[in-house]
Amino acid sequence: MSIIFRLDRVMADRKIPLNELAKRIELTDSNLSILKTGKARAIRVVTLDALCRELGCQPGDLLEYLPDEDAVQE
């Protein structure tokens, strides 16, 4: 996948534990863990909004685009 979710890095920088952040954004620990480990296939905009609000960051701090190595260049 070309989009990398950097929630783990931002959480570490802010020194906020998963269970505390999950409570603040009203998400289950397990669903937040899926986002943190990069196993999510999608994220709701309201969840991204809540993460940015609680972590004091921009969406670009949480998401990074890396082209697939096997992608065809035009």
PDB file of N, CA, C and O in Angstrom:
ATOM      1  N   MET A   1       0.842  -1.178   0.000  1.00  0.00           N
ATOM      2  CA  MET A   1       0.000   0.000   0.000  1.00  0.00           C
ATOM      3  C   MET A   1       0.887   1.240   0.000  1.00  0.00           C
ATOM      4  O   MET A   1       1.950   1.247   0.621  1.00  0.00           O
ATOM      5  N   SER A   2       0.463   2.262  -0.678  1.00  0.00           N
ATOM      6  CA  SER A   2       1.265   3.466  -0.858  1.00  0.00           C
ATOM      7  C   SER A   2       1.100   4.501   0.251  1.00  0.00           C
ATOM      8  O   SER A   2       1.957   5.371   0.407  1.00  0.00           O
ATOM      9  N   ILE A   3       0.016   4.424   1.024  1.00  0.00           N
ATOM     10  CA  ILE A   3      -0.206   5.365   2.113  1.00  0.00           C
ATOM     11  C   ILE A   3       0.253   4.725   3.416  1.00  0.00           C
ATOM     12  O   ILE A   3      -0.190   3.634   3.776  1.00  0.00           O
ATOM     13  N   ILE A   4       1.141   5.414   4.113  1.00  0.00           N
ATOM     14  CA  ILE A   4       1.675   4.941   5.388  1.00  0.00           C
ATOM     15  C   ILE A   4       1.068   5.796   6.492  1.00  0.00           C
ATOM     16  O   ILE A   4       1.105   7.024   6.425  1.00  0.00           O
ATOM     17  N   PHE A   5       0.510   5.146   7.507  1.00  0.00           N
ATOM     18  CA  PHE A   5      -0.079   5.861   8.631  1.00  0.00           C
ATOM     19  C   PHE A   5       0.973   5.964   9.731  1.00  0.00           C
ATOM     20  O   PHE A   5       1.468   4.942  10.206  1.00  0.00           O
ATOM     21  N   ARG A   6       1.317   7.166  10.137  1.00  0.00           N
ATOM     22  CA  ARG A   6       2.391   7.429  11.095  1.00  0.00           C
ATOM     23  C   ARG A   6       1.893   7.759  12.498  1.00  0.00           C
ATOM     24  O   ARG A   6       2.546   8.498  13.234  1.00  0.00           O
ATOM     25  N   LEU A   7       0.739   7.213  12.866  1.00  0.00           N
ATOM     26  CA  LEU A   7       0.168   7.485  14.187  1.00  0.00           C
ATOM     27  C   LEU A   7       1.114   7.070  15.303  1.00  0.00           C
ATOM     28  O   LEU A   7       1.234   7.778  16.303  1.00  0.00           O
ATOM     29  N   ASP A   8       1.783   5.942  15.151  1.00  0.00           N
ATOM     30  CA  ASP A   8       2.700   5.474  16.193  1.00  0.00           C
ATOM     31  C   ASP A   8       3.788   6.499  16.496  1.00  0.00           C
ATOM     32  O   ASP A   8       4.122   6.731  17.658  1.00  0.00           O
ATOM     33  N   ARG A   9       4.332   7.102  15.465  1.00  0.00           N
ATOM     34  CA  ARG A   9       5.399   8.094  15.631  1.00  0.00           C
ATOM     35  C   ARG A   9       4.887   9.350  16.324  1.00  0.00           C
ATOM     36  O   ARG A   9       5.539   9.882  17.223  1.00  0.00           O
ATOM     37  N   VAL A  10       3.706   9.826  15.897  1.00  0.00           N
ATOM     38  CA  VAL A  10       3.137  11.041  16.491  1.00  0.00           C
ATOM     39  C   VAL A  10       2.771  10.796  17.952  1.00  0.00           C
ATOM     40  O   VAL A  10       3.003  11.655  18.802  1.00  0.00           O
ATOM     41  N   MET A  11       2.208   9.640  18.245  1.00  0.00           N
ATOM     42  CA  MET A  11       1.873   9.309  19.639  1.00  0.00           C
ATOM     43  C   MET A  11       3.129   9.253  20.501  1.00  0.00           C
ATOM     44  O   MET A  11       3.123   9.734  21.634  1.00  0.00           O
ATOM     45  N   ALA A  12       4.187   8.680  19.987  1.00  0.00           N
ATOM     46  CA  ALA A  12       5.444   8.598  20.740  1.00  0.00           C
ATOM     47  C   ALA A  12       6.018   9.991  20.986  1.00  0.00           C
ATOM     48  O   ALA A  12       6.510  10.281  22.077  1.00  0.00           O
ATOM     49  N   ASP A  13       5.955  10.851  19.971  1.00  0.00           N
ATOM     50  CA  ASP A  13       6.447  12.224  20.132  1.00  0.00           C
ATOM     51  C   ASP A  13       5.667  12.968  21.206  1.00  0.00           C
ATOM     52  O   ASP A  13       6.235  13.762  21.955  1.00  0.00           O
ATOM     53  N   ARG A  14       4.356  12.707  21.282  1.00  0.00           N
ATOM     54  CA  ARG A  14       3.489  13.394  22.244  1.00  0.00           C
ATOM     55  C   ARG A  14       3.432  12.675  23.601  1.00  0.00           C
ATOM     56  O   ARG A  14       2.852  13.178  24.563  1.00  0.00           O
ATOM     57  N   LYS A  15       4.046  11.493  23.648  1.00  0.00           N
ATOM     58  CA  LYS A  15       4.052  10.667  24.865  1.00  0.00           C
ATOM     59  C   LYS A  15       2.639  10.404  25.390  1.00  0.00           C
ATOM     60  O   LYS A  15       2.358  10.562  26.578  1.00  0.00           O
ATOM     61  N   ILE A  16       1.772  10.003  24.483  1.00  0.00           N
ATOM     62  CA  ILE A  16       0.392   9.697  24.856  1.00  0.00           C
ATOM     63  C   ILE A  16       0.123   8.208  24.640  1.00  0.00           C
ATOM     64  O   ILE A  16       0.332   7.699  23.539  1.00  0.00           O
ATOM     65  N   PRO A  17      -0.334   7.509  25.671  1.00  0.00           N
ATOM     66  CA  PRO A  17      -0.602   6.080  25.527  1.00  0.00           C
ATOM     67  C   PRO A  17      -1.865   5.813  24.702  1.00  0.00           C
ATOM     68  O   PRO A  17      -2.764   6.650  24.624  1.00  0.00           O
ATOM     69  N   LEU A  18      -1.906   4.649  24.103  1.00  0.00           N
ATOM     70  CA  LEU A  18      -2.996   4.259  23.230  1.00  0.00           C
ATOM     71  C   LEU A  18      -4.342   4.339  23.946  1.00  0.00           C
ATOM     72  O   LEU A  18      -5.297   4.890  23.399  1.00  0.00           O
ATOM     73  N   ASN A  19      -4.431   3.799  25.156  1.00  0.00           N
ATOM     74  CA  ASN A  19      -5.732   3.775  25.832  1.00  0.00           C
ATOM     75  C   ASN A  19      -6.235   5.176  26.173  1.00  0.00           C
ATOM     76  O   ASN A  19      -7.443   5.410  26.148  1.00  0.00           O
ATOM     77  N   GLU A  20      -5.352   6.100  26.486  1.00  0.00           N
ATOM     78  CA  GLU A  20      -5.755   7.474  26.774  1.00  0.00           C
ATOM     79  C   GLU A  20      -6.262   8.167  25.509  1.00  0.00           C
ATOM     80  O   GLU A  20      -7.297   8.833  25.538  1.00  0.00           O
ATOM     81  N   LEU A  21      -5.535   8.010  24.400  1.00  0.00           N
ATOM     82  CA  LEU A  21      -5.958   8.618  23.144  1.00  0.00           C
ATOM     83  C   LEU A  21      -7.278   8.022  22.667  1.00  0.00           C
ATOM     84  O   LEU A  21      -8.155   8.749  22.200  1.00  0.00           O
ATOM     85  N   ALA A  22      -7.421   6.717  22.780  1.00  0.00           N
ATOM     86  CA  ALA A  22      -8.661   6.052  22.372  1.00  0.00           C
ATOM     87  C   ALA A  22      -9.849   6.616  23.145  1.00  0.00           C
ATOM     88  O   ALA A  22     -10.910   6.861  22.571  1.00  0.00           O
ATOM     89  N   LYS A  23      -9.669   6.816  24.433  1.00  0.00           N
ATOM     90  CA  LYS A  23     -10.743   7.369  25.257  1.00  0.00           C
ATOM     91  C   LYS A  23     -11.083   8.790  24.820  1.00  0.00           C
ATOM     92  O   LYS A  23     -12.257   9.148  24.730  1.00  0.00           O
ATOM     93  N   ARG A  24     -10.065   9.598  24.548  1.00  0.00           N
ATOM     94  CA  ARG A  24     -10.286  10.994  24.149  1.00  0.00           C
ATOM     95  C   ARG A  24     -11.035  11.127  22.831  1.00  0.00           C
ATOM     96  O   ARG A  24     -11.836  12.046  22.661  1.00  0.00           O
ATOM     97  N   ILE A  25     -10.782  10.212  21.895  1.00  0.00           N
ATOM     98  CA  ILE A  25     -11.428  10.319  20.583  1.00  0.00           C
ATOM     99  C   ILE A  25     -12.615   9.362  20.442  1.00  0.00           C
ATOM    100  O   ILE A  25     -13.188   9.216  19.363  1.00  0.00           O
ATOM    101  N   GLU A  26     -12.969   8.716  21.554  1.00  0.00           N
ATOM    102  CA  GLU A  26     -14.119   7.805  21.598  1.00  0.00           C
ATOM    103  C   GLU A  26     -14.021   6.691  20.562  1.00  0.00           C
ATOM    104  O   GLU A  26     -14.937   6.460  19.773  1.00  0.00           O
ATOM    105  N   LEU A  27     -12.878   6.009  20.594  1.00  0.00           N
ATOM    106  CA  LEU A  27     -12.614   4.873  19.725  1.00  0.00           C
ATOM    107  C   LEU A  27     -12.161   3.724  20.609  1.00  0.00           C
ATOM    108  O   LEU A  27     -11.534   3.957  21.642  1.00  0.00           O
ATOM    109  N   THR A  28     -12.461   2.498  20.230  1.00  0.00           N
ATOM    110  CA  THR A  28     -12.012   1.378  21.044  1.00  0.00           C
ATOM    111  C   THR A  28     -10.488   1.236  20.949  1.00  0.00           C
ATOM    112  O   THR A  28      -9.875   1.618  19.952  1.00  0.00           O
ATOM    113  N   ASP A  29      -9.902   0.685  21.997  1.00  0.00           N
ATOM    114  CA  ASP A  29      -8.457   0.446  21.993  1.00  0.00           C
ATOM    115  C   ASP A  29      -8.047  -0.411  20.800  1.00  0.00           C
ATOM    116  O   ASP A  29      -7.024  -0.155  20.165  1.00  0.00           O
ATOM    117  N   SER A  30      -8.852  -1.428  20.499  1.00  0.00           N
ATOM    118  CA  SER A  30      -8.493  -2.334  19.395  1.00  0.00           C
ATOM    119  C   SER A  30      -8.547  -1.630  18.043  1.00  0.00           C
ATOM    120  O   SER A  30      -7.686  -1.868  17.196  1.00  0.00           O
ATOM    121  N   ASN A  31      -9.537  -0.773  17.822  1.00  0.00           N
ATOM    122  CA  ASN A  31      -9.602  -0.052  16.550  1.00  0.00           C
ATOM    123  C   ASN A  31      -8.467   0.956  16.417  1.00  0.00           C
ATOM    124  O   ASN A  31      -7.911   1.122  15.331  1.00  0.00           O
ATOM    125  N   LEU A  32      -8.121   1.629  17.510  1.00  0.00           N
ATOM    126  CA  LEU A  32      -6.996   2.562  17.468  1.00  0.00           C
ATOM    127  C   LEU A  32      -5.689   1.806  17.242  1.00  0.00           C
ATOM    128  O   LEU A  32      -4.800   2.292  16.544  1.00  0.00           O
ATOM    129  N   SER A  33      -5.576   0.633  17.826  1.00  0.00           N
ATOM    130  CA  SER A  33      -4.384  -0.194  17.628  1.00  0.00           C
ATOM    131  C   SER A  33      -4.218  -0.580  16.161  1.00  0.00           C
ATOM    132  O   SER A  33      -3.098  -0.613  15.651  1.00  0.00           O
ATOM    133  N   ILE A  34      -5.320  -0.869  15.485  1.00  0.00           N
ATOM    134  CA  ILE A  34      -5.268  -1.197  14.055  1.00  0.00           C
ATOM    135  C   ILE A  34      -4.716  -0.017  13.266  1.00  0.00           C
ATOM    136  O   ILE A  34      -3.914  -0.198  12.350  1.00  0.00           O
ATOM    137  N   LEU A  35      -5.145   1.192  13.620  1.00  0.00           N
ATOM    138  CA  LEU A  35      -4.614   2.385  12.960  1.00  0.00           C
ATOM    139  C   LEU A  35      -3.131   2.566  13.290  1.00  0.00           C
ATOM    140  O   LEU A  35      -2.320   2.854  12.410  1.00  0.00           O
ATOM    141  N   LYS A  36      -2.795   2.395  14.554  1.00  0.00           N
ATOM    142  CA  LYS A  36      -1.421   2.620  15.002  1.00  0.00           C
ATOM    143  C   LYS A  36      -0.431   1.661  14.347  1.00  0.00           C
ATOM    144  O   LYS A  36       0.697   2.047  14.037  1.00  0.00           O
ATOM    145  N   THR A  37      -0.842   0.435  14.140  1.00  0.00           N
ATOM    146  CA  THR A  37       0.061  -0.563  13.557  1.00  0.00           C
ATOM    147  C   THR A  37       0.072  -0.541  12.035  1.00  0.00           C
ATOM    148  O   THR A  37       0.817  -1.294  11.409  1.00  0.00           O
ATOM    149  N   GLY A  38      -0.752   0.320  11.435  1.00  0.00           N
ATOM    150  CA  GLY A  38      -0.768   0.428   9.979  1.00  0.00           C
ATOM    151  C   GLY A  38      -1.541  -0.666   9.281  1.00  0.00           C
ATOM    152  O   GLY A  38      -1.377  -0.862   8.076  1.00  0.00           O
ATOM    153  N   LYS A  39      -2.380  -1.384  10.004  1.00  0.00           N
ATOM    154  CA  LYS A  39      -3.143  -2.476   9.409  1.00  0.00           C
ATOM    155  C   LYS A  39      -4.502  -2.036   8.885  1.00  0.00           C
ATOM    156  O   LYS A  39      -5.222  -2.839   8.291  1.00  0.00           O
ATOM    157  N   ALA A  40      -4.865  -0.777   9.092  1.00  0.00           N
ATOM    158  CA  ALA A  40      -6.164  -0.276   8.642  1.00  0.00           C
ATOM    159  C   ALA A  40      -6.187  -0.135   7.125  1.00  0.00           C
ATOM    160  O   ALA A  40      -5.185   0.218   6.503  1.00  0.00           O
ATOM    161  N   ARG A  41      -7.332  -0.412   6.552  1.00  0.00           N
ATOM    162  CA  ARG A  41      -7.514  -0.254   5.102  1.00  0.00           C
ATOM    163  C   ARG A  41      -8.184   1.076   4.781  1.00  0.00           C
ATOM    164  O   ARG A  41      -8.172   1.519   3.632  1.00  0.00           O
ATOM    165  N   ALA A  42      -8.774   1.721   5.803  1.00  0.00           N
ATOM    166  CA  ALA A  42      -9.481   2.986   5.608  1.00  0.00           C
ATOM    167  C   ALA A  42      -9.535   3.721   6.947  1.00  0.00           C
ATOM    168  O   ALA A  42      -9.365   3.120   8.008  1.00  0.00           O
ATOM    169  N   ILE A  43      -9.774   5.032   6.878  1.00  0.00           N
ATOM    170  CA  ILE A  43      -9.983   5.830   8.079  1.00  0.00           C
ATOM    171  C   ILE A  43     -11.082   6.836   7.783  1.00  0.00           C
ATOM    172  O   ILE A  43     -11.099   7.458   6.721  1.00  0.00           O
ATOM    173  N   ARG A  44     -11.988   6.987   8.717  1.00  0.00           N
ATOM    174  CA  ARG A  44     -13.064   7.962   8.564  1.00  0.00           C
ATOM    175  C   ARG A  44     -12.498   9.358   8.787  1.00  0.00           C
ATOM    176  O   ARG A  44     -11.588   9.552   9.593  1.00  0.00           O
ATOM    177  N   VAL A  45     -13.044  10.316   8.069  1.00  0.00           N
ATOM    178  CA  VAL A  45     -12.590  11.702   8.197  1.00  0.00           C
ATOM    179  C   VAL A  45     -12.839  12.217   9.614  1.00  0.00           C
ATOM    180  O   VAL A  45     -12.024  12.975  10.140  1.00  0.00           O
ATOM    181  N   VAL A  46     -13.939  11.824  10.238  1.00  0.00           N
ATOM    182  CA  VAL A  46     -14.205  12.276  11.612  1.00  0.00           C
ATOM    183  C   VAL A  46     -13.160  11.722  12.577  1.00  0.00           C
ATOM    184  O   VAL A  46     -12.811  12.385  13.554  1.00  0.00           O
ATOM    185  N   THR A  47     -12.661  10.525  12.318  1.00  0.00           N
ATOM    186  CA  THR A  47     -11.604   9.952  13.150  1.00  0.00           C
ATOM    187  C   THR A  47     -10.300  10.699  12.929  1.00  0.00           C
ATOM    188  O   THR A  47      -9.594  11.004  13.891  1.00  0.00           O
ATOM    189  N   LEU A  48      -9.971  10.997  11.688  1.00  0.00           N
ATOM    190  CA  LEU A  48      -8.776  11.772  11.376  1.00  0.00           C
ATOM    191  C   LEU A  48      -8.861  13.154  12.016  1.00  0.00           C
ATOM    192  O   LEU A  48      -7.870  13.653  12.549  1.00  0.00           O
ATOM    193  N   ASP A  49     -10.030  13.769  11.965  1.00  0.00           N
ATOM    194  CA  ASP A  49     -10.251  15.067  12.591  1.00  0.00           C
ATOM    195  C   ASP A  49     -10.007  14.986  14.101  1.00  0.00           C
ATOM    196  O   ASP A  49      -9.321  15.840  14.664  1.00  0.00           O
ATOM    197  N   ALA A  50     -10.560  13.975  14.750  1.00  0.00           N
ATOM    198  CA  ALA A  50     -10.395  13.808  16.197  1.00  0.00           C
ATOM    199  C   ALA A  50      -8.934  13.561  16.563  1.00  0.00           C
ATOM    200  O   ALA A  50      -8.448  14.094  17.561  1.00  0.00           O
ATOM    201  N   LEU A  51      -8.233  12.762  15.770  1.00  0.00           N
ATOM    202  CA  LEU A  51      -6.813  12.513  16.029  1.00  0.00           C
ATOM    203  C   LEU A  51      -6.003  13.809  15.937  1.00  0.00           C
ATOM    204  O   LEU A  51      -5.171  14.094  16.798  1.00  0.00           O
ATOM    205  N   CYS A  52      -6.255  14.578  14.895  1.00  0.00           N
ATOM    206  CA  CYS A  52      -5.534  15.845  14.716  1.00  0.00           C
ATOM    207  C   CYS A  52      -5.834  16.806  15.862  1.00  0.00           C
ATOM    208  O   CYS A  52      -4.934  17.484  16.357  1.00  0.00           O
ATOM    209  N   ARG A  53      -7.092  16.866  16.284  1.00  0.00           N
ATOM    210  CA  ARG A  53      -7.482  17.737  17.396  1.00  0.00           C
ATOM    211  C   ARG A  53      -6.754  17.342  18.683  1.00  0.00           C
ATOM    212  O   ARG A  53      -6.181  18.196  19.360  1.00  0.00           O
ATOM    213  N   GLU A  54      -6.775  16.063  19.017  1.00  0.00           N
ATOM    214  CA  GLU A  54      -6.194  15.597  20.286  1.00  0.00           C
ATOM    215  C   GLU A  54      -4.672  15.580  20.279  1.00  0.00           C
ATOM    216  O   GLU A  54      -4.042  15.761  21.321  1.00  0.00           O
ATOM    217  N   LEU A  55      -4.079  15.362  19.110  1.00  0.00           N
ATOM    218  CA  LEU A  55      -2.617  15.293  19.026  1.00  0.00           C
ATOM    219  C   LEU A  55      -1.993  16.631  18.636  1.00  0.00           C
ATOM    220  O   LEU A  55      -0.771  16.775  18.642  1.00  0.00           O
ATOM    221  N   GLY A  56      -2.837  17.611  18.296  1.00  0.00           N
ATOM    222  CA  GLY A  56      -2.326  18.921  17.910  1.00  0.00           C
ATOM    223  C   GLY A  56      -1.454  18.847  16.667  1.00  0.00           C
ATOM    224  O   GLY A  56      -0.358  19.406  16.623  1.00  0.00           O
ATOM    225  N   CYS A  57      -1.959  18.147  15.658  1.00  0.00           N
ATOM    226  CA  CYS A  57      -1.168  17.957  14.440  1.00  0.00           C
ATOM    227  C   CYS A  57      -2.032  18.165  13.201  1.00  0.00           C
ATOM    228  O   CYS A  57      -3.235  18.402  13.307  1.00  0.00           O
ATOM    229  N   GLN A  58      -1.423  18.076  12.048  1.00  0.00           N
ATOM    230  CA  GLN A  58      -2.095  18.172  10.754  1.00  0.00           C
ATOM    231  C   GLN A  58      -2.221  16.761  10.160  1.00  0.00           C
ATOM    232  O   GLN A  58      -1.442  15.874  10.511  1.00  0.00           O
ATOM    233  N   PRO A  59      -3.190  16.548   9.266  1.00  0.00           N
ATOM    234  CA  PRO A  59      -3.317  15.229   8.639  1.00  0.00           C
ATOM    235  C   PRO A  59      -2.009  14.751   7.993  1.00  0.00           C
ATOM    236  O   PRO A  59      -1.710  13.557   8.010  1.00  0.00           O
ATOM    237  N   GLY A  60      -1.245  15.662   7.436  1.00  0.00           N
ATOM    238  CA  GLY A  60       0.029  15.302   6.819  1.00  0.00           C
ATOM    239  C   GLY A  60       1.065  14.783   7.808  1.00  0.00           C
ATOM    240  O   GLY A  60       2.026  14.125   7.410  1.00  0.00           O
ATOM    241  N   ASP A  61       0.877  15.074   9.093  1.00  0.00           N
ATOM    242  CA  ASP A  61       1.766  14.519  10.118  1.00  0.00           C
ATOM    243  C   ASP A  61       1.462  13.045  10.357  1.00  0.00           C
ATOM    244  O   ASP A  61       2.326  12.290  10.804  1.00  0.00           O
ATOM    245  N   LEU A  62       0.231  12.640  10.057  1.00  0.00           N
ATOM    246  CA  LEU A  62      -0.209  11.268  10.299  1.00  0.00           C
ATOM    247  C   LEU A  62      -0.136  10.380   9.063  1.00  0.00           C
ATOM    248  O   LEU A  62      -0.035   9.158   9.178  1.00  0.00           O
ATOM    249  N   LEU A  63      -0.188  10.991   7.882  1.00  0.00           N
ATOM    250  CA  LEU A  63      -0.228  10.231   6.629  1.00  0.00           C
ATOM    251  C   LEU A  63       0.975  10.564   5.765  1.00  0.00           C
ATOM    252  O   LEU A  63       1.386  11.720   5.664  1.00  0.00           O
ATOM    253  N   GLU A  64       1.528   9.539   5.147  1.00  0.00           N
ATOM    254  CA  GLU A  64       2.661   9.729   4.246  1.00  0.00           C
ATOM    255  C   GLU A  64       2.433   8.882   3.001  1.00  0.00           C
ATOM    256  O   GLU A  64       1.997   7.734   3.093  1.00  0.00           O
ATOM    257  N   TYR A  65       2.728   9.448   1.847  1.00  0.00           N
ATOM    258  CA  TYR A  65       2.588   8.715   0.593  1.00  0.00           C
ATOM    259  C   TYR A  65       3.954   8.237   0.131  1.00  0.00           C
ATOM    260  O   TYR A  65       4.883   9.030  -0.021  1.00  0.00           O
ATOM    261  N   LEU A  66       4.068   6.944  -0.091  1.00  0.00           N
ATOM    262  CA  LEU A  66       5.267   6.344  -0.660  1.00  0.00           C
ATOM    263  C   LEU A  66       4.843   5.519  -1.867  1.00  0.00           C
ATOM    264  O   LEU A  66       4.109   4.543  -1.716  1.00  0.00           O
ATOM    265  N   PRO A  67       5.287   5.890  -3.048  1.00  0.00           N
ATOM    266  CA  PRO A  67       4.887   5.122  -4.239  1.00  0.00           C
ATOM    267  C   PRO A  67       5.363   3.672  -4.140  1.00  0.00           C
ATOM    268  O   PRO A  67       6.443   3.390  -3.621  1.00  0.00           O
ATOM    269  N   ASP A  68       4.542   2.771  -4.645  1.00  0.00           N
ATOM    270  CA  ASP A  68       4.946   1.360  -4.716  1.00  0.00           C
ATOM    271  C   ASP A  68       6.146   1.233  -5.631  1.00  0.00           C
ATOM    272  O   ASP A  68       6.225   1.912  -6.655  1.00  0.00           O
ATOM    273  N   GLU A  69       7.074   0.374  -5.270  1.00  0.00           N
ATOM    274  CA  GLU A  69       8.269   0.183  -6.097  1.00  0.00           C
ATOM    275  C   GLU A  69       7.933  -0.387  -7.459  1.00  0.00           C
ATOM    276  O   GLU A  69       8.618  -0.101  -8.442  1.00  0.00           O
ATOM    277  N   ASP A  70       6.881  -1.192  -7.526  1.00  0.00           N
ATOM    278  CA  ASP A  70       6.533  -1.807  -8.797  1.00  0.00           C
ATOM    279  C   ASP A  70       5.519  -0.990  -9.610  1.00  0.00           C
ATOM    280  O   ASP A  70       5.030  -1.447 -10.643  1.00  0.00           O
ATOM    281  N   ALA A  71       5.208   0.232  -9.128  1.00  0.00           N
ATOM    282  CA  ALA A  71       4.284   1.093  -9.864  1.00  0.00           C
ATOM    283  C   ALA A  71       4.933   1.555 -11.166  1.00  0.00           C
ATOM    284  O   ALA A  71       6.121   1.876 -11.210  1.00  0.00           O
ATOM    285  N   VAL A  72       4.141   1.580 -12.200  1.00  0.00           N
ATOM    286  CA  VAL A  72       4.639   1.997 -13.509  1.00  0.00           C
ATOM    287  C   VAL A  72       4.714   3.511 -13.554  1.00  0.00           C
ATOM    288  O   VAL A  72       3.738   4.194 -13.243  1.00  0.00           O
ATOM    289  N   GLN A  73       5.859   4.037 -13.935  1.00  0.00           N
ATOM    290  CA  GLN A  73       6.056   5.482 -14.075  1.00  0.00           C
ATOM    291  C   GLN A  73       5.617   5.888 -15.476  1.00  0.00           C
ATOM    292  O   GLN A  73       5.977   5.239 -16.458  1.00  0.00           O
ATOM    293  N   GLU A  74       4.839   6.960 -15.566  1.00  0.00           N
ATOM    294  CA  GLU A  74       4.415   7.441 -16.901  1.00  0.00           C
ATOM    295  C   GLU A  74       5.233   8.628 -17.306  1.00  0.00           C
ATOM    296  O   GLU A  74       5.032   9.176 -18.390  1.00  0.00           O
TER     297      GLU A  74
END
